[in-house]
Amino acid sequence: MNRHHVVLRSALPLAAVTRAVNDGYAHLGAHVSAIRSDNPLDEVPDVSVVGQLIGFARSWAVEAHITDRGDARIVELVAVGDEPLMAAARLFDRVYSLKKSTEQLERIAAVIRAVDPSCTRVSG
C-alpha cells in the first residue's frame, strides 16, 4: 500500500475539528471506524479513524489522526491505496485507488478549511 500524507493545523477545539472530519466523511458516503494501535511505542492521537468506501473498481480509504497540542489541533490525513500496476496484480483482493483516496482526502481537507478559514497546511 502507498500513502499520501497531508498535515493541517487548526485553532478550532478538538470537538469542532472532529465534527468537521466526520462531516467530510459523511458528505462522501464513507463508512467510518476507529483505528487502534497495540504498539506501546506509538504516539497515540486523541482521535484516530479511517473512512472508506468500497466499490468494485473505485474503492478508497482515508485515515484521519487528530492530536490536541493545546494551542492547536494537528490533523494528519492519510490517503491509502495501490498504484495502478499493483492494483492489477491484486485482481481478486480488495484494492484501494490511491488516486481516488487522494481526491477524497482533499475534499475532507476542504471541509476542515471551510469550518476553520485560519487552518493552515503544514505539510503534504
N, C-alpha and C positions, 0 to 999 in steps of 0.2 A: 504494500500500500504506500502511496505517496501522500504527502501532506502539503498544504499551503496555509501559512500562518498569517494572521493579522492581529495586531495588538492595539487596543484602543484605551484611552484614559478618559474617564468621566468623573465629573464632580457630583453627579446625582447620588442619592443614598442607595445603598445596596438593594433595597426592595424595589426601587424605581428602575434600576438597571436590569434587575432580574425580570421584572414585568415587561420591559422593552424587548428583551431577548425572547421571552415567551410569546409576546405579540408577533414578533418576526417569524417564529416557528409556526404559529397558528395561521398567519397570513399565507404561508407556503404549504399548509396542509400536512405538516410534519408530525410524526409520532415522536414524542419526547420521552427519554428515560434517563435516569441518573447514572453517572459513572462513578464507580468506587474503585479506589486503589488499595491493594493489600500490601503495597511496598511501604514499610515504615520510613524509608529514606525520601519518599516523595514529599515535595511541598504541597500541602493539601489546600486547594482553593476553597473559598467559602461556598461556592456553587459550582458544580461540575455536571454538565448534561450533554447528551447527544440528541440531535433531532435528525430524523431520517425519513425518507420517502422511498419505498420500494416499488419499483416498476419493472417491466420486462427489460427495457433497454436503457432506461434513464434514471436509475436509482442514484440517490445522492445521500450524503451524510455530512453534517457539520457539528463539531463539538464546540461547546462554549464553556469556558472556565473563567469564573469571576472571583477576584480576590479583593477584599476590602483592605486598603492600605492606610486607612484613617483619613487622610486628606483627599483621597481619590479612590475610585474603583478601577481596577485594571481588568479589562475584558480581553481574553485571548480567544479568538475564533479560529478554528482549525477545520479546513475543508479536507475531507478524506476521500481518496479514490485511486483508481488504477489508470495508468496511461493506456491509450487505445490498443497498443500491441499486447500489453499484459492482459488486458480485458479479453482479447480474442483468445489468448491461450487458456483462459479460465472459463471456457464456454459454459459449463454447467454449474459453476459456482456463482454465488451472489457477487455481482460486480457493481461497484460504485463508480460513477463517472467523475473523475477529478475536475473536468471542465464544468459539469453541472453543479458539483459541490461548491466550486469556487464562485460561480454565479450566485448561488443561494447564500453563500457567506456574505457576499457584497450586499445582497438585499437585506440581510439581518443587520449588517453594519449600518445601512442607510436608515433603518428603523431606529436604531440607537441614536444616531446623529440627529434624526428628526425630533426626538424627545429631548435630546441634550445638544443644542447647537454649539455649545462650548467644547464638546467632545473632540479630542484630538487623536489622530492616528500616530501611534508611537513607532510601529514598525509594520512591515509587510506590504 
